[in-house]
Amino acid sequence: SYQWATNDEIPWHKLPIELSEATVTFVTTAVPDGTIPKLSRSALSLLMSDMPTKFRTDELSWDKEATHMRDLGSFIPLAPLRTLAASGMIGRVSERFHFIPTEYSQSNTIQKDAPAIAQACVADGVDVAILVPL
């Protein structure tokens, strides 16, 4: 039978710099439309400047009658992050955002996807990553 994930310790830590100096990105499970094959199961980093106007979520399980995916701003926080950067609340928005597949394999998440996203964030000088699961 499936072994559900358990996390007895939460790896929170104090941000070593002020938020007003931090580089911020986001990680989403929404599939950027037109960028990867349907049902792709690999993490991916994409330029914010190449932000798609639509995300594909048809293969994901969610309540498609009570909600919709037409309002990109409701699940992709790029515009609010740019506003926060312009106001000085955060330092800057990272040049890339990250897609991580909705995965039911703990080993893929722990051994492949999370390290790939972490490595991309380190390469981009990211201090804070906002997780946006769908």
DRENVO-199502 format. One record per residue: residue number from 1; residue in one letter; x negated, y, z negated of N, C-alpha, C, O, CB in turn. Coordinates in steps of 0.05 Angstrom, whole numbers. Each point is the difference from the previous one (the first is absolute). Glycine has a CB too. Layout:
residues N
<node NUM; 'A'; <X; Y; Z>; <X; Y; Z>; <X; Y; Z>; <X; Y; Z>; <X; Y; Z>>
...
***
This chain:
residues 134
<node 1; 'S'; <-17; -24; 0>; <17; 24; 0>; <-18; 25; 0>; <-23; -1; -7>; <60; -24; -17>>
<node 2; 'Y'; <-25; 48; 32>; <-14; 25; 2>; <-9; 9; -27>; <15; 0; -19>; <11; 12; 60>>
<node 3; 'Q'; <-51; -3; -43>; <-11; 11; -25>; <2; 30; 1>; <-15; 13; 15>; <-17; -52; -20>>
<node 4; 'W'; <51; 51; -10>; <4; 28; -1>; <-23; 14; -12>; <-13; -10; -19>; <62; 3; 17>>
<node 5; 'A'; <-55; 31; 12>; <-23; 16; -11>; <7; 9; -28>; <23; 7; -6>; <-36; 8; 52>>
<node 6; 'T'; <-7; -15; -63>; <2; 12; -27>; <-24; 18; -4>; <-22; -6; 8>; <48; -34; -26>>
<node 7; 'N'; <-21; 63; 7>; <-21; 19; -5>; <2; 9; -29>; <15; 18; -7>; <-14; -2; 55>>
<node 8; 'D'; <-17; -29; -64>; <0; 6; -29>; <-14; 26; -7>; <6; 13; -20>; <-5; -62; 12>>
<node 9; 'E'; <-19; 58; 25>; <-15; 25; -5>; <6; 19; 24>; <0; -9; 23>; <-36; -15; -50>>
<node 10; 'I'; <40; 48; 20>; <4; 21; 21>; <-26; 16; 3>; <-9; 11; -20>; <60; -8; 9>>
<node 11; 'P'; <-62; -2; 35>; <-26; 12; 4>; <1; 31; 3>; <-12; 11; 18>; <-3; -54; 3>>
<node 12; 'W'; <30; 57; -39>; <1; 29; 2>; <-26; 11; -11>; <-13; -11; -18>; <63; 11; 13>>
<node 13; 'H'; <-57; 23; 15>; <-23; 14; -11>; <4; 30; 5>; <15; 9; 17>; <-46; -48; -9>>
<node 14; 'K'; <17; 55; -24>; <2; 29; 1>; <-15; 9; 25>; <-22; -8; 6>; <25; 12; -56>>
<node 15; 'L'; <10; 14; 65>; <-12; 11; 24>; <-25; 17; -9>; <3; 18; -16>; <42; -17; 41>>
<node 16; 'P'; <-68; -7; -14>; <-25; 14; -9>; <-2; 29; 9>; <-19; 14; -8>; <-3; -59; 8>>
<node 17; 'I'; <40; 53; 18>; <-1; 28; 9>; <28; 12; -3>; <19; -15; -5>; <-56; 5; 38>>
<node 18; 'E'; <39; 36; -30>; <26; 13; -1>; <16; -8; 25>; <-12; -4; 21>; <-7; 43; -48>>
<node 19; 'L'; <45; -42; 24>; <17; -6; 23>; <-3; 21; 22>; <3; -6; 24>; <29; -17; -55>>
<node 20; 'S'; <-37; 47; 23>; <-3; 22; 20>; <-26; -3; 17>; <-4; 14; 19>; <29; 16; -51>>
<node 21; 'E'; <-42; -49; 24>; <-24; -6; 15>; <2; -27; 14>; <-18; -7; 15>; <-8; 34; -47>>
<node 22; 'A'; <47; -42; 28>; <2; -27; 9>; <8; -3; 30>; <16; 17; 10>; <-4; -30; -57>>
<node 23; 'T'; <-23; -7; 60>; <9; -8; 26>; <21; -21; -3>; <-5; -20; -14>; <-40; 32; 35>>
<node 24; 'V'; <68; -8; -8>; <23; -18; -4>; <8; -13; 27>; <-1; 13; 21>; <17; 16; -60>>
<node 25; 'T'; <-8; -54; 37>; <10; -15; 23>; <25; -15; -9>; <8; 2; -23>; <-54; -6; 44>>
<node 26; 'F'; <58; -11; -3>; <21; -18; -8>; <-3; -27; 15>; <-11; -2; 21>; <42; 42; -30>>
<node 27; 'V'; <-19; -60; -4>; <0; -27; 11>; <29; -8; 2>; <15; 2; -19>; <-61; -14; -1>>
<node 28; 'T'; <54; 3; 44>; <28; -8; 4>; <3; -28; 10>; <-19; -11; 13>; <30; 59; -4>>
<node 29; 'T'; <12; -60; -13>; <6; -26; 12>; <17; 3; 25>; <6; -20; 13>; <-9; -1; -59>>
<node 30; 'A'; <11; 46; 52>; <15; 5; 24>; <-18; -3; 24>; <-22; 11; 1>; <53; 21; -25>>
<node 31; 'V'; <-23; -47; 44>; <-17; -6; 23>; <0; 23; 20>; <21; 7; 11>; <-11; -56; -17>>
<node 32; 'P'; <-33; 61; 11>; <-2; 22; 19>; <8; -10; 28>; <-14; -17; 12>; <-22; 40; -39>>
<node 33; 'D'; <58; -13; 38>; <10; -10; 26>; <-19; 5; 22>; <-12; 22; 3>; <58; -13; -19>>
<node 34; 'G'; <-50; -30; 33>; <-17; 3; 23>; <-29; -3; -5>; <-16; 0; 19>; <50; 29; -2>>
<node 35; 'T'; <-43; -33; -42>; <-28; -2; -6>; <-10; -28; -5>; <-23; -6; 5>; <26; 51; -23>>
<node 36; 'I'; <15; -62; 9>; <-9; -28; -6>; <22; -19; 8>; <24; 7; 2>; <-52; 9; -40>>
<node 37; 'P'; <21; -40; 44>; <20; -20; 9>; <20; -6; -22>; <-5; 3; -24>; <-29; -23; 54>>
<node 38; 'K'; <58; 13; -21>; <21; -7; -19>; <-9; -22; -18>; <-13; -19; 9>; <48; 33; 24>>
<node 39; 'L'; <-28; -12; -58>; <-7; -20; -21>; <-31; -3; -4>; <-9; -21; -8>; <51; -2; 20>>
<node 40; 'S'; <-57; 45; -6>; <-28; -1; -5>; <-5; -3; -30>; <15; 11; -16>; <-24; 18; 56>>
<node 41; 'R'; <-10; -43; -48>; <-6; -5; -28>; <-28; 9; -8>; <-14; -14; -15>; <45; -25; 17>>
<node 42; 'S'; <-39; 62; 9>; <-26; 11; -7>; <2; 29; -8>; <16; 15; 11>; <-37; -47; 21>>
<node 43; 'A'; <5; 40; -51>; <-2; 28; -9>; <-11; 16; 23>; <-15; -10; 17>; <9; -3; -65>>
<node 44; 'L'; <14; 39; 49>; <-8; 17; 22>; <-2; 29; -10>; <16; 8; -16>; <5; -39; 50>>
<node 45; 'S'; <-42; 45; -25>; <-3; 29; -7>; <4; 16; 25>; <-12; -6; 21>; <-20; -5; -59>>
<node 46; 'L'; <48; 32; 36>; <7; 16; 24>; <-4; 30; -7>; <3; 8; -23>; <30; -43; 39>>
<node 47; 'L'; <-40; 50; 5>; <-4; 29; -4>; <27; 14; -6>; <20; -6; 13>; <-60; 4; 18>>
<node 48; 'M'; <39; 20; -50>; <24; 16; -5>; <9; 15; 25>; <24; 4; 5>; <-38; 1; -53>>
<node 49; 'S'; <-6; 4; 64>; <7; 14; 24>; <14; -17; 21>; <12; 11; 19>; <-52; 18; -28>>
<node 50; 'D'; <38; -55; 6>; <14; -19; 18>; <25; -11; -13>; <10; -22; 8>; <-54; 11; 13>>
<node 51; 'M'; <56; 25; -40>; <23; -9; -14>; <23; -6; 19>; <8; 18; 15>; <-22; 9; -55>>
<node 52; 'P'; <24; -51; 40>; <22; -7; 18>; <26; 15; -9>; <3; 7; -23>; <-24; -52; 33>>
<node 53; 'T'; <38; 49; 9>; <26; 13; -7>; <20; -20; -9>; <22; 7; -10>; <-31; 28; 43>>
<node 54; 'K'; <2; -61; -30>; <19; -21; -8>; <-16; -23; -13>; <-22; -6; 9>; <55; 19; 28>>
<node 55; 'F'; <-22; -25; -57>; <-11; -23; -12>; <19; -23; 3>; <24; 3; -2>; <-50; 24; -31>>
<node 56; 'R'; <15; -50; 39>; <17; -24; 5>; <3; -15; -27>; <-19; -7; -13>; <3; 4; 61>>
<node 57; 'T'; <41; -2; -55>; <5; -15; -25>; <20; -22; 4>; <10; -12; -19>; <-20; 54; -6>>
<node 58; 'D'; <17; -47; 50>; <21; -20; 6>; <-7; -28; -10>; <18; -16; -7>; <-6; 43; 46>>
<node 59; 'E'; <-38; -34; -41>; <-7; -27; -9>; <-2; -1; -30>; <-5; -22; -11>; <-19; 15; 53>>
<node 60; 'L'; <27; 29; -56>; <-1; 0; -29>; <28; -3; -12>; <20; 7; 13>; <-61; 22; -12>>
<node 61; 'S'; <43; -39; -25>; <26; -4; -13>; <5; 24; -18>; <-14; 5; -19>; <9; -55; 20>>
<node 62; 'W'; <26; 65; 6>; <9; 23; -16>; <29; 5; 7>; <10; -9; 21>; <-57; 29; -24>>
<node 63; 'D'; <61; -4; -13>; <28; 5; 4>; <4; 19; 23>; <0; 25; -4>; <9; -33; -44>>
<node 64; 'K'; <-5; -2; 72>; <3; 16; 24>; <27; 13; 3>; <5; 17; 18>; <-38; -46; 4>>
<node 65; 'E'; <52; 22; -39>; <27; 13; 0>; <1; 24; -18>; <13; 19; 6>; <7; -63; 4>>
<node 66; 'A'; <-34; 43; -33>; <1; 21; -19>; <-20; 23; 6>; <2; 22; -11>; <13; -55; -23>>
<node 67; 'T'; <-35; 27; 50>; <-20; 20; 6>; <-10; -3; 29>; <9; -18; 14>; <-23; 18; -63>>
<node 68; 'H'; <-4; 18; 57>; <-10; -1; 28>; <-29; 9; 0>; <-10; 9; -21>; <57; 0; 39>>
<node 69; 'M'; <-60; -10; 5>; <-27; 8; 2>; <-4; 24; 18>; <-22; 4; 11>; <9; -51; -19>>
<node 70; 'R'; <34; 62; 13>; <-1; 23; 18>; <-14; 24; -12>; <-11; 17; 15>; <52; -33; 6>>
<node 71; 'D'; <-42; 18; -47>; <-13; 23; -13>; <-28; -8; -8>; <-5; -9; -22>; <50; 26; 5>>
<node 72; 'L'; <-64; -12; 35>; <-28; -8; -4>; <-11; 12; -26>; <-15; -13; -14>; <9; 10; 63>>
<node 73; 'G'; <14; 28; -56>; <-10; 13; -24>; <9; -14; -26>; <-12; 6; -21>; <12; 36; 47>>
<node 74; 'S'; <20; -58; -25>; <10; -13; -24>; <-18; -24; -9>; <1; -9; -22>; <45; 23; 34>>
<node 75; 'F'; <-62; -24; 7>; <-18; -22; -8>; <-28; 3; 10>; <-17; -16; -7>; <56; -13; 9>>
<node 76; 'I'; <-45; 50; 13>; <-28; 7; 8>; <-5; 28; -11>; <10; 20; 11>; <-9; -49; 31>>
<node 77; 'P'; <-17; 32; -64>; <-3; 25; -13>; <-21; 20; 12>; <-12; 15; -15>; <25; -40; -25>>
<node 78; 'L'; <-17; 24; 66>; <-20; 17; 12>; <7; 30; -3>; <-18; 15; -8>; <8; -52; 41>>
<node 79; 'A'; <34; 45; -26>; <7; 29; -2>; <-2; 10; -29>; <-12; 21; -5>; <43; -27; 44>>
<node 80; 'P'; <-21; -9; -59>; <-3; 10; -28>; <-30; 1; -8>; <-7; 18; -15>; <52; -38; 4>>
<node 81; 'L'; <-61; 1; 20>; <-28; 0; -7>; <-14; 25; 12>; <-16; 12; -13>; <16; -63; 10>>
<node 82; 'R'; <7; 57; 28>; <-12; 24; 12>; <9; 25; -14>; <-16; 19; -3>; <16; -42; 47>>
<node 83; 'T'; <25; 24; -54>; <9; 23; -15>; <-15; 2; -27>; <-8; 22; -8>; <54; -26; 29>>
<node 84; 'L'; <-50; -18; -34>; <-15; 0; -25>; <-29; 8; 4>; <-12; 14; -16>; <41; -50; -1>>
<node 85; 'A'; <-41; 28; 39>; <-28; 8; 7>; <-1; 30; 5>; <-18; 14; -9>; <8; -60; 28>>
<node 86; 'A'; <30; 57; -4>; <1; 28; 7>; <3; 17; -25>; <-10; 22; -2>; <29; -33; 46>>
<node 87; 'S'; <-4; 0; -64>; <5; 15; -25>; <-23; -2; -20>; <-1; 14; -20>; <50; -21; 27>>
<node 88; 'G'; <-68; -12; -1>; <-22; -4; -19>; <5; -20; -22>; <-17; -4; -17>; <4; 50; 27>>
<node 89; 'M'; <37; -59; -9>; <5; -19; -21>; <-17; -25; 3>; <-8; -13; -19>; <55; 30; 17>>
<node 90; 'I'; <-52; -25; 28>; <-19; -21; 5>; <-23; 12; 17>; <4; 21; 13>; <32; -58; -15>>
<node 91; 'G'; <-59; 24; 3>; <-22; 10; 15>; <5; -1; 30>; <-2; 21; 13>; <-28; -35; -50>>
<node 92; 'R'; <35; -10; 47>; <5; -2; 28>; <14; -27; 6>; <0; -18; -17>; <-40; 47; 28>>
<node 93; 'V'; <50; -31; 13>; <13; -25; 9>; <-22; -15; 16>; <-14; 12; 17>; <61; 8; -15>>
<node 94; 'S'; <-50; -45; -7>; <-19; -17; 14>; <6; 0; 30>; <22; 6; 9>; <-27; -35; -49>>
<node 95; 'E'; <-15; 24; 56>; <3; -1; 29>; <16; -25; 9>; <11; 0; 22>; <-53; 26; -17>>
<node 96; 'R'; <43; -47; -22>; <14; -24; 7>; <20; -8; -21>; <-2; 6; -23>; <-38; -21; 48>>
<node 97; 'F'; <61; 1; -15>; <19; -13; -18>; <-3; -30; 5>; <-14; -8; 19>; <46; 47; -20>>
<node 98; 'H'; <-20; -56; -15>; <-5; -28; 2>; <26; -16; 0>; <19; 6; -15>; <-63; 1; -8>>
<node 99; 'F'; <45; -28; 39>; <22; -19; 2>; <-10; -26; -13>; <-22; -9; 6>; <42; 31; 36>>
<node 100; 'I'; <-3; -33; -59>; <-6; -26; -10>; <26; -17; 3>; <21; 10; -7>; <-56; 8; -27>>
<node 101; 'P'; <33; -42; 45>; <24; -15; 6>; <14; -9; -25>; <-12; -5; -20>; <-9; -9; 63>>
<node 102; 'T'; <48; 12; -40>; <15; -13; -20>; <-8; -29; 1>; <5; -14; 19>; <35; 47; -17>>
<node 103; 'E'; <-53; -42; -23>; <-12; -27; 0>; <9; -16; -23>; <2; 10; -23>; <-42; 9; 46>>
<node 104; 'Y'; <45; -44; -18>; <9; -18; -22>; <-22; -19; -8>; <4; -20; -12>; <43; 24; 28>>
<node 105; 'S'; <-72; 3; -8>; <-23; -16; -7>; <-17; 17; -18>; <-13; 19; 8>; <15; -46; 35>>
<node 106; 'Q'; <-4; 19; -69>; <-17; 14; -18>; <-29; -1; 8>; <-14; 20; -3>; <47; -30; -34>>
<node 107; 'S'; <-41; -12; 48>; <-28; -3; 8>; <-7; 19; 23>; <-22; 12; 0>; <22; -60; -16>>
<node 108; 'N'; <18; 51; 36>; <-5; 19; 21>; <-1; 29; -11>; <-18; 15; 8>; <40; -46; 25>>
<node 109; 'T'; <-4; 38; -50>; <1; 26; -11>; <-26; 6; -16>; <-12; 21; 3>; <62; -23; -5>>
<node 110; 'I'; <-57; -17; -16>; <-23; 4; -18>; <-27; -2; 15>; <-18; 15; -6>; <46; -33; -31>>
<node 111; 'Q'; <-30; -1; 55>; <-26; -6; 12>; <-5; 15; 26>; <-23; 5; 7>; <26; -49; -27>>
<node 112; 'K'; <19; 52; 35>; <-4; 13; 26>; <10; 29; 0>; <-16; 19; 5>; <19; -63; 16>>
<node 113; 'D'; <23; 47; -25>; <12; 27; 5>; <-9; 21; -21>; <-8; 22; 8>; <47; -46; 12>>
<node 114; 'A'; <-37; 18; -45>; <-8; 20; -20>; <-29; 8; 3>; <-6; 24; -2>; <40; -43; -29>>
<node 115; 'P'; <-53; 1; 34>; <-27; 8; 4>; <-4; 17; 26>; <-16; 19; 0>; <1; -60; -25>>
<node 116; 'A'; <29; 35; 46>; <-2; 15; 25>; <9; 29; -5>; <-13; 19; 9>; <20; -61; 19>>
<node 117; 'I'; <16; 45; -41>; <10; 27; -6>; <-18; 15; -19>; <-5; 23; 4>; <52; -40; 4>>
<node 118; 'A'; <-56; 3; -29>; <-19; 13; -19>; <-25; 9; 14>; <-10; 22; -5>; <28; -51; -32>>
<node 119; 'Q'; <-29; 13; 54>; <-24; 7; 15>; <5; 24; 18>; <-17; 18; 1>; <2; -66; -2>>
<node 120; 'A'; <37; 49; 14>; <7; 23; 17>; <3; 25; -17>; <-8; 22; 8>; <31; -52; 25>>
<node 121; 'C'; <-10; 28; -56>; <3; 23; -18>; <-27; 10; -10>; <-4; 25; -1>; <49; -42; -13>>
<node 122; 'V'; <-63; -1; 7>; <-27; 8; -8>; <-14; 15; 23>; <-13; 20; -5>; <11; -59; -28>>
<node 123; 'A'; <3; 27; 57>; <-12; 12; 23>; <10; 28; 6>; <-14; 18; 9>; <8; -63; 10>>
<node 124; 'D'; <32; 50; -25>; <13; 26; 5>; <-3; 19; -24>; <9; 23; 2>; <23; -46; 28>>
<node 125; 'G'; <-45; 15; -51>; <-3; 17; -24>; <26; 5; -14>; <4; 21; -12>; <-41; 0; 35>>
<node 126; 'V'; <55; -40; -22>; <27; 2; -13>; <-3; -3; -30>; <-13; -18; -10>; <36; 0; 52>>
<node 127; 'D'; <-10; 36; -57>; <1; -2; -29>; <26; -11; -10>; <1; -13; -21>; <-32; 52; 20>>
<node 128; 'V'; <53; -34; 16>; <27; -9; -9>; <14; -12; 25>; <1; 12; 21>; <1; 25; -57>>
<node 129; 'A'; <10; -60; 32>; <16; -13; 21>; <28; -4; -11>; <4; -12; -22>; <-44; -12; 42>>
<node 130; 'I'; <60; 35; -6>; <28; -3; -7>; <10; -25; 14>; <-2; -2; 25>; <9; 52; -32>>
<node 131; 'L'; <5; -69; -8>; <10; -24; 11>; <30; 3; 7>; <16; 7; -18>; <-50; -34; -8>>
<node 132; 'V'; <42; 22; 51>; <27; 4; 9>; <10; -26; 12>; <-1; -4; 24>; <-8; 53; -14>>
<node 133; 'P'; <19; -67; -28>; <10; -25; 10>; <29; 3; 11>; <16; 16; -10>; <-45; -40; -23>>
<node 134; 'L'; <35; 8; 53>; <28; -1; 10>; <10; -28; -4>; <23; -6; 7>; <-32; 41; 27>>
***
